[in-house]
Amino acid sequence: MNEAVRVFRELQAEGVIRQFALGGAAALVFYTEPVLTYDLDFFVIVDAPPGQVFSMQPLYEHLKRKGCTIAGEQVMIGGAPVQVLIAYNPLVEEAVREACELPFNGEHVPVMTPEYLIAIALQTSRYKDRERVHLLLEQAAIDEAKLSDILTRHGLIEAWETIRRKQ
Amino acid sequence: MNWDELPEAVRRVLEFKEARRKELAKLPPEEKLRIIVEMQKWARAAHLATGRPPTPVWDLEVLMQRRDPAANG
């Protein structure tokens, strides 16, 4: 994890990416009981003209130059497969921008906050995402005003109410 | 069937499991990562035992390595 963060900070310093943050199931280690996962999801913001399809290739080339191994869509960095995901919509982009630097193994890792993890899970809404919403609501300290603001602005109130009814 | 209708023994088991999950949630992230790696080992063993392709297991030692402790944070 530390090595992955170091590599992303270097990419940030070199201007290859603008910002990055840990999301997905691996981010849950900062808020809930551990959940089985096989990769570390790092979301990145890159400078790309609006509407233009961003190619991952230049990013992968930078990672290869840093000694990382590319296997399909995953990058092996420091003992774990890392999934590099471009912040694909305004919600995810905001989640990366608003990530918190949390202590991990003597260093700091930018991690998406639980409110954004809930909002993203509601948006993707696969079975495991809905499970994550319940887990976060049950075990993480949620700022309800902040969550409500995010859900309202990103059109997720209906999805939220549906999941709350099933709780 | 609601909670009150469950047999006492079942309720005790469920309460124990619930309490354990809450304890796990309070562990430091480094410890949770170690638990995830243990889960990965079990998952891999189960996959192999049932004739499915092996699933990945993180290299915990490498995962927790810090190259330059002074450079971050």
gemmi code that builds the backbone of each chain (N, CA, C; Angstrom):
import gemmi

chains = {
    "A": [
        ("MET", (0.844, -1.216, 0.000), (0.000, 0.000, 0.000), (0.875, 1.261, 0.000)),
        ("ASN", (1.897, 1.239, 0.894), (2.766, 2.420, 0.999), (3.481, 2.692, -0.327)),
        ("GLU", (3.923, 1.601, -0.957), (4.646, 1.739, -2.219), (3.713, 2.305, -3.298)),
        ("ALA", (2.487, 1.811, -3.333), (1.517, 2.309, -4.318), (1.290, 3.811, -4.121)),
        ("VAL", (1.148, 4.213, -2.864), (0.917, 5.636, -2.573), (2.135, 6.456, -3.008)),
        ("ARG", (3.322, 5.902, -2.744), (4.545, 6.615, -3.133), (4.576, 6.821, -4.659)),
        ("VAL", (4.242, 5.757, -5.394), (4.247, 5.837, -6.862), (3.230, 6.881, -7.343)),
        ("PHE", (2.033, 6.875, -6.757), (1.009, 7.852, -7.180), (1.412, 9.280, -6.814)),
        ("ARG", (2.085, 9.439, -5.672), (2.542, 10.796, -5.308), (3.590, 11.286, -6.304)),
        ("GLU", (4.430, 10.369, -6.768), (5.428, 10.742, -7.781), (4.731, 11.161, -9.075)),
        ("LEU", (3.727, 10.371, -9.474), (2.981, 10.708, -10.709), (2.324, 12.077, -10.578)),
        ("GLN", (1.865, 12.364, -9.360), (1.218, 13.662, -9.097), (2.260, 14.783, -9.203)),
        ("ALA", (3.415, 14.567, -8.603), (4.478, 15.581, -8.627), (4.959, 15.831, -10.055)),
        ("GLU", (4.928, 14.777, -10.882), (5.386, 14.902, -12.271), (4.282, 15.470, -13.182)),
        ("GLY", (3.089, 15.665, -12.635), (1.993, 16.235, -13.419), (1.268, 15.223, -14.293)),
        ("VAL", (1.549, 13.932, -14.102), (0.872, 12.899, -14.905), (-0.581, 12.767, -14.460)),
        ("ILE", (-0.792, 12.846, -13.147), (-2.159, 12.854, -12.616), (-2.309, 14.104, -11.750)),
        ("ARG", (-3.572, 14.528, -11.590), (-3.774, 15.729, -10.779), (-3.947, 15.349, -9.308)),
        ("GLN", (-4.766, 14.331, -9.076), (-5.048, 13.900, -7.700), (-5.377, 12.420, -7.700)),
        ("PHE", (-5.288, 11.778, -6.554), (-5.649, 10.365, -6.478), (-6.192, 10.051, -5.089)),
        ("ALA", (-6.936, 8.952, -5.005), (-7.446, 8.515, -3.699), (-7.793, 7.038, -3.754)),
        ("LEU", (-7.662, 6.410, -2.606), (-8.054, 5.004, -2.486), (-9.571, 4.930, -2.326)),
        ("GLY", (-10.188, 4.025, -3.071), (-11.638, 3.806, -2.944), (-11.905, 2.310, -2.920)),
        ("GLY", (-13.137, 1.930, -3.204), (-13.484, 0.507, -3.272), (-13.361, -0.208, -1.935)),
        ("ALA", (-13.329, -1.543, -2.000), (-13.348, -2.357, -0.774), (-12.117, -2.120, 0.104)),
        ("ALA", (-10.964, -1.845, -0.534), (-9.747, -1.635, 0.265), (-9.893, -0.396, 1.155)),
        ("ALA", (-10.647, 0.592, 0.692), (-10.848, 1.804, 1.503), (-11.629, 1.493, 2.775)),
        ("LEU", (-12.407, 0.415, 2.725), (-13.219, 0.068, 3.899), (-12.370, -0.279, 5.120)),
        ("VAL", (-11.106, -0.681, 4.912), (-10.270, -1.017, 6.085), (-10.114, 0.190, 7.023)),
        ("PHE", (-10.395, 1.373, 6.510), (-10.284, 2.566, 7.359), (-11.579, 2.854, 8.129)),
        ("TYR", (-12.653, 2.134, 7.782), (-13.946, 2.472, 8.390), (-14.757, 1.300, 8.942)),
        ("THR", (-14.574, 0.105, 8.368), (-15.460, -1.012, 8.761), (-14.642, -2.271, 9.015)),
        ("GLU", (-15.345, -3.358, 9.301), (-14.676, -4.655, 9.400), (-14.046, -4.981, 8.040)),
        ("PRO", (-12.996, -5.814, 8.017), (-12.371, -6.116, 6.722), (-13.297, -6.903, 5.797)),
        ("VAL", (-13.200, -6.611, 4.520), (-14.018, -7.263, 3.489), (-13.071, -7.855, 2.455)),
        ("LEU", (-13.350, -9.087, 2.046), (-12.461, -9.739, 1.071), (-12.399, -8.942, -0.230)),
        ("THR", (-11.176, -8.682, -0.660), (-10.972, -7.994, -1.935), (-9.660, -8.487, -2.518)),
        ("TYR", (-9.481, -8.285, -3.810), (-8.251, -8.771, -4.446), (-7.403, -7.658, -5.030)),
        ("ASP", (-7.931, -6.451, -5.052), (-7.093, -5.369, -5.587), (-7.331, -4.060, -4.832)),
        ("LEU", (-6.384, -3.175, -5.015), (-6.497, -1.853, -4.404), (-7.002, -0.912, -5.503)),
        ("ASP", (-8.155, -0.327, -5.284), (-8.707, 0.588, -6.291), (-8.230, 2.013, -6.024)),
        ("PHE", (-7.379, 2.495, -6.904), (-6.948, 3.894, -6.800), (-7.617, 4.688, -7.925)),
        ("PHE", (-8.369, 5.695, -7.535), (-9.052, 6.565, -8.494), (-8.171, 7.786, -8.735)),
        ("VAL", (-8.020, 8.163, -9.987), (-7.145, 9.297, -10.299), (-7.892, 10.354, -11.116)),
        ("ILE", (-7.509, 11.594, -10.888), (-8.017, 12.689, -11.729), (-6.878, 13.076, -12.660)),
        ("VAL", (-7.179, 13.102, -13.954), (-6.157, 13.494, -14.927), (-6.641, 14.740, -15.659)),
        ("ASP", (-5.695, 15.454, -16.230), (-6.084, 16.606, -17.042), (-6.412, 16.113, -18.436)),
        ("ALA", (-7.677, 16.160, -18.795), (-8.075, 15.763, -20.153), (-9.166, 16.718, -20.599)),
        ("PRO", (-9.108, 17.140, -21.865), (-10.157, 18.046, -22.350), (-11.526, 17.384, -22.192)),
        ("PRO", (-12.567, 18.160, -21.812), (-13.884, 17.574, -21.604), (-14.384, 16.835, -22.848)),
        ("GLY", (-14.968, 15.699, -22.616), (-15.547, 14.939, -23.728), (-14.558, 14.052, -24.460)),
        ("GLN", (-13.268, 14.247, -24.191), (-12.267, 13.445, -24.891), (-12.042, 12.121, -24.173)),
        ("VAL", (-11.956, 11.039, -24.943), (-11.711, 9.726, -24.349), (-10.249, 9.684, -23.894)),
        ("PHE", (-10.059, 9.331, -22.635), (-8.700, 9.324, -22.094), (-8.086, 7.943, -22.273)),
        ("SER", (-6.893, 7.899, -22.841), (-6.205, 6.621, -22.990), (-5.354, 6.348, -21.751)),
        ("MET", (-5.450, 5.114, -21.246), (-4.676, 4.731, -20.066), (-3.213, 4.465, -20.426)),
        ("GLN", (-2.955, 4.304, -21.729), (-1.627, 3.875, -22.153), (-0.486, 4.751, -21.626)),
        ("PRO", (-0.566, 6.096, -21.779), (0.540, 6.925, -21.270), (0.745, 6.744, -19.762)),
        ("LEU", (-0.349, 6.593, -19.029), (-0.266, 6.390, -17.582), (0.443, 5.068, -17.277)),
        ("TYR", (0.068, 4.024, -18.023), (0.713, 2.722, -17.849), (2.212, 2.801, -18.177)),
        ("GLU", (2.536, 3.589, -19.201), (3.953, 3.735, -19.578), (4.744, 4.352, -18.424)),
        ("HIS", (4.168, 5.375, -17.805), (4.824, 6.004, -16.648), (5.020, 4.985, -15.533)),
        ("LEU", (3.992, 4.175, -15.299), (4.053, 3.180, -14.220), (5.113, 2.128, -14.532)),
        ("LYS", (5.202, 1.740, -15.809), (6.214, 0.741, -16.196), (7.615, 1.284, -15.957)),
        ("ARG", (7.796, 2.568, -16.280), (9.118, 3.187, -16.078), (9.497, 3.205, -14.597)),
        ("LYS", (8.504, 3.160, -13.731), (8.772, 3.159, -12.290), (8.938, 1.740, -11.755)),
        ("GLY", (8.996, 0.778, -12.678), (9.250, -0.604, -12.271), (7.997, -1.406, -11.975)),
        ("CYS", (6.808, -0.848, -12.254), (5.568, -1.589, -11.995), (5.309, -2.542, -13.166)),
        ("THR", (4.646, -3.648, -12.863), (4.314, -4.619, -13.901), (2.838, -4.449, -14.265)),
        ("ILE", (2.573, -4.397, -15.566), (1.183, -4.261, -16.005), (0.671, -5.647, -16.407)),
        ("ALA", (-0.420, -6.061, -15.792), (-1.019, -7.356, -16.139), (-2.485, -7.109, -16.468)),
        ("GLY", (-2.779, -7.070, -17.747), (-4.156, -6.774, -18.172), (-4.508, -5.358, -17.766)),
        ("GLU", (-5.555, -5.247, -16.941), (-5.957, -3.904, -16.511), (-5.425, -3.569, -15.130)),
        ("GLN", (-4.590, -4.472, -14.617), (-4.064, -4.225, -13.276), (-2.577, -3.923, -13.315)),
        ("VAL", (-2.141, -3.210, -12.300), (-0.731, -2.851, -12.187), (-0.224, -3.438, -10.874)),
        ("MET", (0.850, -4.206, -10.937), (1.412, -4.750, -9.701), (2.321, -3.694, -9.080)),
        ("ILE", (1.907, -3.189, -7.941), (2.745, -2.211, -7.225), (2.873, -2.678, -5.790)),
        ("GLY", (4.104, -2.890, -5.374), (4.374, -3.213, -3.979), (3.527, -4.323, -3.396)),
        ("GLY", (3.512, -5.467, -4.036), (2.902, -6.657, -3.445), (1.415, -6.830, -3.665)),
        ("ALA", (0.781, -5.907, -4.359), (-0.663, -6.069, -4.571), (-1.066, -5.561, -5.958)),
        ("PRO", (-2.062, -6.213, -6.565), (-2.572, -5.683, -7.825), (-3.347, -4.394, -7.580)),
        ("VAL", (-3.000, -3.390, -8.324), (-3.667, -2.089, -8.178), (-4.516, -1.839, -9.417)),
        ("GLN", (-5.753, -1.462, -9.183), (-6.635, -1.096, -10.284), (-6.624, 0.429, -10.353)),
        ("VAL", (-6.131, 0.947, -11.468), (-6.128, 2.408, -11.624), (-7.389, 2.803, -12.371)),
        ("LEU", (-8.203, 3.612, -11.752), (-9.473, 4.003, -12.366), (-9.513, 5.516, -12.532)),
        ("ILE", (-9.782, 5.936, -13.743), (-9.941, 7.374, -13.978), (-11.252, 7.804, -13.306)),
        ("ALA", (-11.216, 8.922, -12.601), (-12.446, 9.442, -11.985), (-13.445, 9.686, -13.111)),
        ("TYR", (-14.425, 8.782, -13.229), (-15.227, 8.673, -14.450), (-16.475, 9.538, -14.482)),
        ("ASN", (-16.788, 10.195, -13.373), (-17.947, 11.111, -13.412), (-17.780, 12.173, -12.313)),
        ("PRO", (-18.667, 13.184, -12.284), (-18.478, 14.274, -11.306), (-18.479, 13.801, -9.854)),
        ("LEU", (-19.278, 12.778, -9.539), (-19.307, 12.277, -8.162), (-17.957, 11.677, -7.764)),
        ("VAL", (-17.416, 10.828, -8.626), (-16.142, 10.173, -8.308), (-15.020, 11.217, -8.255)),
        ("GLU", (-15.086, 12.179, -9.169), (-14.075, 13.233, -9.181), (-14.110, 14.020, -7.858)),
        ("GLU", (-15.308, 14.340, -7.430), (-15.475, 15.064, -6.165), (-14.967, 14.212, -4.987)),
        ("ALA", (-15.247, 12.904, -5.051), (-14.801, 11.995, -3.986), (-13.280, 11.983, -3.880)),
        ("VAL", (-12.607, 12.045, -5.016), (-11.133, 12.074, -5.016), (-10.654, 13.412, -4.453)),
        ("ARG", (-11.298, 14.494, -4.910), (-10.884, 15.830, -4.448), (-11.077, 15.997, -2.943)),
        ("GLU", (-12.138, 15.382, -2.408), (-12.476, 15.556, -0.994), (-11.901, 14.458, -0.096)),
        ("ALA", (-11.020, 13.605, -0.649), (-10.473, 12.488, 0.142), (-9.674, 13.006, 1.340)),
        ("CYS", (-9.622, 12.192, 2.385), (-8.876, 12.559, 3.600), (-7.554, 11.800, 3.648)),
        ("GLU", (-6.537, 12.465, 4.135), (-5.241, 11.794, 4.324), (-5.310, 11.049, 5.656)),
        ("LEU", (-5.310, 9.730, 5.602), (-5.432, 8.937, 6.833), (-4.142, 8.172, 7.097)),
        ("PRO", (-3.790, 8.041, 8.403), (-2.541, 7.346, 8.709), (-2.617, 5.854, 8.397)),
        ("PHE", (-1.552, 5.349, 7.801), (-1.451, 3.915, 7.521), (0.020, 3.517, 7.548)),
        ("ASN", (0.348, 2.591, 8.418), (1.697, 2.018, 8.457), (2.788, 3.097, 8.491)),
        ("GLY", (2.565, 4.114, 9.321), (3.580, 5.151, 9.511), (3.573, 6.250, 8.465)),
        ("GLU", (2.682, 6.164, 7.493), (2.594, 7.209, 6.469), (1.134, 7.659, 6.341)),
        ("HIS", (0.811, 8.369, 5.270), (-0.571, 8.799, 5.063), (-1.073, 8.385, 3.684)),
        ("VAL", (-2.330, 8.011, 3.646), (-2.942, 7.554, 2.395), (-4.188, 8.416, 2.136)),
        ("PRO", (-4.335, 8.978, 0.924), (-5.590, 9.697, 0.641), (-6.720, 8.680, 0.420)),
        ("VAL", (-7.727, 8.746, 1.265), (-8.816, 7.758, 1.233), (-10.150, 8.487, 1.052)),
        ("MET", (-10.998, 7.954, 0.199), (-12.338, 8.533, 0.039), (-13.073, 8.462, 1.380)),
        ("THR", (-13.856, 9.464, 1.681), (-14.573, 9.477, 2.964), (-15.769, 8.517, 2.885)),
        ("PRO", (-16.262, 8.062, 4.041), (-17.376, 7.095, 4.004), (-18.624, 7.628, 3.301)),
        ("GLU", (-18.866, 8.954, 3.388), (-20.046, 9.530, 2.732), (-19.947, 9.350, 1.203)),
        ("TYR", (-18.748, 9.571, 0.660), (-18.575, 9.389, -0.783), (-18.584, 7.911, -1.162)),
        ("LEU", (-18.035, 7.062, -0.292), (-18.063, 5.622, -0.592), (-19.509, 5.140, -0.663)),
        ("ILE", (-20.352, 5.663, 0.217), (-21.778, 5.306, 0.189), (-22.414, 5.803, -1.114)),
        ("ALA", (-22.156, 7.049, -1.450), (-22.771, 7.636, -2.658), (-22.339, 6.867, -3.916)),
        ("ILE", (-21.066, 6.541, -4.019), (-20.569, 5.806, -5.196), (-21.187, 4.406, -5.240)),
        ("ALA", (-21.275, 3.769, -4.069), (-21.872, 2.425, -4.013), (-23.348, 2.488, -4.430)),
        ("LEU", (-24.045, 3.549, -4.041), (-25.452, 3.693, -4.441), (-25.550, 3.884, -5.955)),
        ("GLN", (-24.588, 4.597, -6.504), (-24.603, 4.869, -7.934), (-24.310, 3.588, -8.740)),
        ("THR", (-23.311, 2.813, -8.305), (-22.971, 1.586, -9.045), (-23.998, 0.495, -8.747)),
        ("SER", (-24.406, 0.418, -7.484), (-25.553, -0.399, -7.070), (-25.534, -1.881, -7.471)),
        ("ARG", (-24.339, -2.493, -7.518), (-24.301, -3.948, -7.645), (-24.641, -4.520, -6.270)),
        ("TYR", (-24.852, -5.812, -6.195), (-25.219, -6.428, -4.921), (-24.171, -6.092, -3.850)),
        ("LYS", (-22.880, -6.253, -4.215), (-21.826, -6.003, -3.225), (-21.743, -4.524, -2.834)),
        ("ASP", (-22.141, -3.655, -3.756), (-22.153, -2.227, -3.415), (-23.225, -1.933, -2.371)),
        ("ARG", (-24.392, -2.548, -2.577), (-25.481, -2.317, -1.618), (-25.111, -2.871, -0.238)),
        ("GLU", (-24.387, -3.997, -0.242), (-23.902, -4.561, 1.036), (-22.959, -3.585, 1.733)),
        ("ARG", (-22.108, -2.950, 0.902), (-21.144, -1.983, 1.460), (-21.850, -0.788, 2.086)),
        ("VAL", (-22.939, -0.363, 1.456), (-23.706, 0.765, 2.007), (-24.166, 0.405, 3.417)),
        ("HIS", (-24.733, -0.793, 3.570), (-25.215, -1.229, 4.885), (-24.083, -1.304, 5.897)),
        ("LEU", (-22.951, -1.840, 5.445), (-21.796, -1.992, 6.327), (-21.296, -0.630, 6.821)),
        ("LEU", (-21.203, 0.313, 5.891), (-20.734, 1.647, 6.263), (-21.722, 2.333, 7.205)),
        ("LEU", (-23.005, 2.179, 6.921), (-24.019, 2.807, 7.776), (-23.978, 2.222, 9.186)),
        ("GLU", (-23.661, 0.945, 9.249), (-23.654, 0.245, 10.530), (-22.383, 0.545, 11.336)),
        ("GLN", (-21.252, 0.670, 10.653), (-19.982, 0.676, 11.390), (-19.154, 1.959, 11.274)),
        ("ALA", (-19.404, 2.764, 10.266), (-18.575, 3.965, 10.101), (-19.255, 5.178, 10.735)),
        ("ALA", (-18.444, 6.160, 11.091), (-19.009, 7.417, 11.604), (-19.393, 8.267, 10.398)),
        ("ILE", (-20.690, 8.425, 10.191), (-21.167, 9.140, 8.999), (-21.631, 10.543, 9.376)),
        ("ASP", (-21.192, 11.509, 8.594), (-21.689, 12.874, 8.742), (-22.966, 12.960, 7.896)),
        ("GLU", (-24.115, 12.889, 8.566), (-25.384, 12.778, 7.834), (-25.702, 14.000, 6.975)),
        ("ALA", (-25.326, 15.179, 7.466), (-25.590, 16.400, 6.691), (-24.768, 16.377, 5.399)),
        ("LYS", (-23.531, 15.947, 5.533), (-22.642, 15.883, 4.374), (-23.149, 14.835, 3.379)),
        ("LEU", (-23.557, 13.680, 3.906), (-24.075, 12.610, 3.051), (-25.321, 13.091, 2.298)),
        ("SER", (-26.209, 13.746, 3.023), (-27.445, 14.218, 2.424), (-27.147, 15.217, 1.305)),
        ("ASP", (-26.196, 16.095, 1.540), (-25.809, 17.083, 0.533), (-25.274, 16.389, -0.728)),
        ("ILE", (-24.406, 15.403, -0.534), (-23.821, 14.683, -1.683), (-24.915, 13.960, -2.466)),
        ("LEU", (-25.776, 13.264, -1.737), (-26.841, 12.487, -2.404), (-27.799, 13.397, -3.175)),
        ("THR", (-28.091, 14.559, -2.594), (-29.005, 15.495, -3.260), (-28.370, 16.036, -4.540)),
        ("ARG", (-27.140, 16.496, -4.414), (-26.481, 17.115, -5.567), (-26.234, 16.131, -6.716)),
        ("HIS", (-26.083, 14.839, -6.378), (-25.769, 13.859, -7.426), (-26.965, 12.976, -7.795)),
        ("GLY", (-28.159, 13.434, -7.414), (-29.385, 12.734, -7.844), (-29.514, 11.324, -7.314)),
        ("LEU", (-29.117, 11.111, -6.054), (-29.135, 9.746, -5.521), (-30.140, 9.551, -4.384)),
        ("ILE", (-30.997, 10.521, -4.204), (-31.950, 10.438, -3.084), (-32.895, 9.242, -3.235)),
        ("GLU", (-33.349, 8.987, -4.449), (-34.279, 7.882, -4.649), (-33.602, 6.539, -4.331)),
        ("ALA", (-32.381, 6.386, -4.819), (-31.622, 5.146, -4.548), (-31.391, 4.998, -3.047)),
        ("TRP", (-31.140, 6.114, -2.391), (-30.907, 6.131, -0.945), (-32.168, 5.704, -0.195)),
        ("GLU", (-33.298, 6.276, -0.593), (-34.554, 5.946, 0.098), (-34.932, 4.484, -0.109)),
        ("THR", (-34.641, 3.986, -1.301), (-34.945, 2.564, -1.580), (-34.142, 1.664, -0.641)),
        ("ILE", (-32.863, 1.969, -0.507), (-32.004, 1.111, 0.320), (-32.348, 1.261, 1.815)),
        ("ARG", (-32.752, 2.446, 2.220), (-33.116, 2.667, 3.625), (-34.395, 1.900, 3.988)),
        ("ARG", (-35.314, 1.827, 3.007), (-36.569, 1.101, 3.248), (-36.297, -0.380, 3.484)),
        ("LYS", (-35.223, -0.895, 2.836), (-34.916, -2.330, 2.955), (-34.101, -2.643, 4.194)),
        ("GLN", (-33.671, -1.623, 4.932), (-32.826, -1.865, 6.104), (-33.588, -2.467, 7.251)),
    ],
    "B": [
        ("MET", (-40.391, -14.451, 11.196), (-39.961, -14.551, 12.604), (-39.146, -13.310, 12.976)),
        ("ASN", (-39.522, -12.651, 14.058), (-38.710, -11.505, 14.456), (-37.710, -11.895, 15.553)),
        ("TRP", (-36.898, -10.925, 15.955), (-35.796, -11.182, 16.879), (-36.271, -11.859, 18.177)),
        ("ASP", (-37.355, -11.349, 18.752), (-37.835, -11.872, 20.038), (-38.318, -13.320, 19.960)),
        ("GLU", (-38.687, -13.725, 18.769), (-39.192, -15.099, 18.619), (-38.076, -16.121, 18.401)),
        ("LEU", (-36.851, -15.632, 18.191), (-35.733, -16.570, 17.968), (-35.392, -17.288, 19.274)),
        ("PRO", (-34.965, -18.565, 19.186), (-34.555, -19.263, 20.404), (-33.382, -18.526, 21.067)),
        ("GLU", (-33.338, -18.574, 22.370), (-32.318, -17.879, 23.164), (-30.890, -18.224, 22.684)),
        ("ALA", (-30.644, -19.508, 22.423), (-29.302, -19.952, 22.001), (-28.908, -19.302, 20.670)),
        ("VAL", (-29.862, -19.192, 19.768), (-29.585, -18.579, 18.463), (-29.297, -17.093, 18.638)),
        ("ARG", (-30.089, -16.462, 19.479), (-29.873, -15.020, 19.721), (-28.477, -14.764, 20.284)),
        ("ARG", (-28.054, -15.663, 21.216), (-26.726, -15.507, 21.827), (-25.623, -15.605, 20.768)),
        ("VAL", (-25.764, -16.585, 19.863), (-24.760, -16.762, 18.799), (-24.732, -15.517, 17.903)),
        ("LEU", (-25.911, -15.044, 17.525), (-25.981, -13.870, 16.642), (-25.416, -12.625, 17.333)),
        ("GLU", (-25.702, -12.500, 18.613), (-25.170, -11.349, 19.358), (-23.653, -11.415, 19.456)),
        ("PHE", (-23.139, -12.635, 19.651), (-21.684, -12.813, 19.716), (-21.050, -12.420, 18.382)),
        ("LYS", (-21.663, -12.910, 17.298), (-21.113, -12.604, 15.961), (-21.141, -11.097, 15.694)),
        ("GLU", (-22.226, -10.469, 16.090), (-22.376, -9.031, 15.891), (-21.303, -8.260, 16.672)),
        ("ALA", (-21.089, -8.693, 17.919), (-20.093, -8.023, 18.757), (-18.702, -8.205, 18.161)),
        ("ARG", (-18.440, -9.393, 17.639), (-17.122, -9.687, 17.037), (-16.891, -8.798, 15.802)),
        ("ARG", (-17.944, -8.625, 15.002), (-17.822, -7.781, 13.804), (-17.503, -6.336, 14.211)),
        ("LYS", (-18.154, -5.880, 15.283), (-17.895, -4.510, 15.748), (-16.464, -4.372, 16.254)),
        ("GLU", (-15.964, -5.419, 16.918), (-14.565, -5.405, 17.388), (-13.614, -5.337, 16.195)),
        ("LEU", (-13.913, -6.142, 15.178), (-13.060, -6.156, 13.982), (-13.027, -4.782, 13.317)),
        ("ALA", (-14.168, -4.119, 13.309), (-14.256, -2.798, 12.672), (-13.365, -1.775, 13.367)),
        ("LYS", (-13.100, -2.023, 14.665), (-12.290, -1.057, 15.427), (-10.785, -1.305, 15.302)),
        ("LEU", (-10.390, -2.413, 14.698), (-8.961, -2.708, 14.556), (-8.282, -1.665, 13.670)),
        ("PRO", (-6.974, -1.490, 13.843), (-6.281, -0.554, 12.942), (-6.274, -1.085, 11.503)),
        ("PRO", (-6.226, -0.190, 10.506), (-6.274, -0.641, 9.099), (-5.181, -1.648, 8.745)),
        ("GLU", (-4.002, -1.493, 9.346), (-2.900, -2.424, 9.046), (-3.300, -3.848, 9.425)),
        ("GLU", (-3.965, -3.971, 10.588), (-4.400, -5.285, 11.065), (-5.506, -5.848, 10.165)),
        ("LYS", (-6.384, -4.976, 9.700), (-7.464, -5.429, 8.812), (-6.896, -5.926, 7.480)),
        ("LEU", (-5.826, -5.277, 7.035), (-5.194, -5.712, 5.790), (-4.620, -7.123, 5.961)),
        ("ARG", (-4.054, -7.367, 7.144), (-3.532, -8.719, 7.429), (-4.680, -9.733, 7.395)),
        ("ILE", (-5.810, -9.353, 7.937), (-6.978, -10.257, 7.941), (-7.447, -10.515, 6.505)),
        ("ILE", (-7.437, -9.465, 5.687), (-7.840, -9.639, 4.284), (-6.919, -10.649, 3.598)),
        ("VAL", (-5.624, -10.552, 3.876), (-4.683, -11.506, 3.262), (-4.994, -12.928, 3.732)),
        ("GLU", (-5.339, -13.083, 5.006), (-5.732, -14.413, 5.500), (-6.995, -14.889, 4.787)),
        ("MET", (-7.947, -13.989, 4.567), (-9.176, -14.342, 3.833), (-8.831, -14.774, 2.406)),
        ("GLN", (-7.880, -14.061, 1.808), (-7.464, -14.408, 0.442), (-6.868, -15.810, 0.391)),
        ("LYS", (-6.093, -16.175, 1.442), (-5.482, -17.511, 1.477), (-6.568, -18.589, 1.548)),
        ("TRP", (-7.576, -18.340, 2.384), (-8.692, -19.284, 2.507), (-9.463, -19.376, 1.200)),
        ("ALA", (-9.688, -18.232, 0.586), (-10.442, -18.215, -0.678), (-9.679, -18.979, -1.759)),
        ("ARG", (-8.376, -18.782, -1.775), (-7.546, -19.469, -2.768), (-7.610, -20.985, -2.546)),
        ("ALA", (-7.479, -21.397, -1.270), (-7.530, -22.829, -0.946), (-8.880, -23.426, -1.362)),
        ("ALA", (-9.941, -22.681, -1.122), (-11.282, -23.172, -1.484), (-11.413, -23.296, -2.999)),
        ("HIS", (-10.873, -22.326, -3.715), (-10.922, -22.376, -5.177), (-10.167, -23.591, -5.701)),
        ("LEU", (-8.965, -23.806, -5.164), (-8.140, -24.923, -5.621), (-8.805, -26.261, -5.289)),
        ("ALA", (-9.368, -26.338, -4.090), (-10.011, -27.593, -3.653), (-11.217, -27.950, -4.501)),
        ("THR", (-11.805, -26.932, -5.110), (-13.004, -27.193, -5.924), (-12.700, -27.105, -7.423)),
        ("GLY", (-11.393, -27.232, -7.742), (-10.988, -27.311, -9.141), (-11.110, -26.031, -9.934)),
        ("ARG", (-11.153, -24.904, -9.225), (-11.239, -23.614, -9.924), (-9.866, -22.950, -9.966)),
        ("PRO", (-9.670, -21.998, -10.853), (-8.363, -21.338, -10.931), (-8.042, -20.608, -9.628)),
        ("PRO", (-6.747, -20.581, -9.253), (-6.388, -19.914, -7.997), (-6.677, -18.415, -8.030)),
        ("THR", (-7.067, -17.892, -6.897), (-7.298, -16.447, -6.787), (-6.049, -15.805, -6.177)),
        ("PRO", (-5.845, -14.502, -6.385), (-4.608, -13.870, -5.902), (-4.511, -13.773, -4.374)),
        ("VAL", (-3.298, -13.795, -3.910), (-3.023, -13.541, -2.489), (-1.954, -12.455, -2.440)),
        ("TRP", (-2.239, -11.387, -1.737), (-1.279, -10.289, -1.664), (-0.033, -10.713, -0.899)),
        ("ASP", (1.090, -10.117, -1.278), (2.342, -10.338, -0.552), (2.383, -9.298, 0.575)),
        ("LEU", (1.980, -9.741, 1.755), (1.808, -8.804, 2.876), (3.112, -8.084, 3.244)),
        ("GLU", (4.198, -8.856, 3.199), (5.482, -8.258, 3.576), (5.823, -7.079, 2.655)),
        ("VAL", (5.633, -7.316, 1.360), (5.933, -6.255, 0.381), (4.900, -5.124, 0.502)),
        ("LEU", (3.666, -5.524, 0.739), (2.567, -4.550, 0.860), (2.814, -3.544, 1.986)),
        ("MET", (3.458, -4.004, 3.041), (3.671, -3.137, 4.204), (5.050, -2.461, 4.175)),
        ("GLN", (5.793, -2.685, 3.100), (7.121, -2.075, 3.020), (7.040, -0.574, 2.815)),
        ("ARG", (7.959, 0.123, 3.463), (8.050, 1.577, 3.259), (9.433, 1.872, 2.766)),
        ("ARG", (9.507, 2.524, 1.598), (10.827, 2.779, 1.031), (11.533, 3.922, 1.760)),
        ("ASP", (10.808, 5.008, 1.948), (11.436, 6.175, 2.562), (10.479, 6.779, 3.574)),
        ("PRO", (10.564, 6.342, 4.840), (9.605, 6.783, 5.848), (9.532, 8.299, 6.025)),
        ("ALA", (10.598, 9.015, 5.707), (10.614, 10.466, 5.942), (9.955, 11.251, 4.812)),
        ("ALA", (9.711, 10.591, 3.685), (9.269, 11.341, 2.507), (7.777, 11.631, 2.455)),
        ("ASN", (7.000, 10.953, 3.292), (5.543, 11.064, 3.181), (4.935, 11.539, 4.490)),
        ("GLY", (3.801, 12.270, 4.357), (2.999, 12.596, 5.511), (3.505, 13.745, 6.292)),
    ],
}
model = gemmi.Model(1)
for chain_id, residues in chains.items():
    chain = gemmi.Chain(chain_id)
    for i, (resn, *xyz) in enumerate(residues, 1):
        res = gemmi.Residue()
        res.name, res.seqid = resn, gemmi.SeqId(i, " ")
        for name, pos in zip(("N", "CA", "C"), xyz):
            atom = gemmi.Atom()
            atom.name, atom.element = name, gemmi.Element(name[0])
            atom.pos, atom.b_iso = gemmi.Position(*pos), 0.0
            res.add_atom(atom)
        chain.add_residue(res)
    model.add_chain(chain)
structure = gemmi.Structure()
structure.add_model(model)
structure.setup_entities()
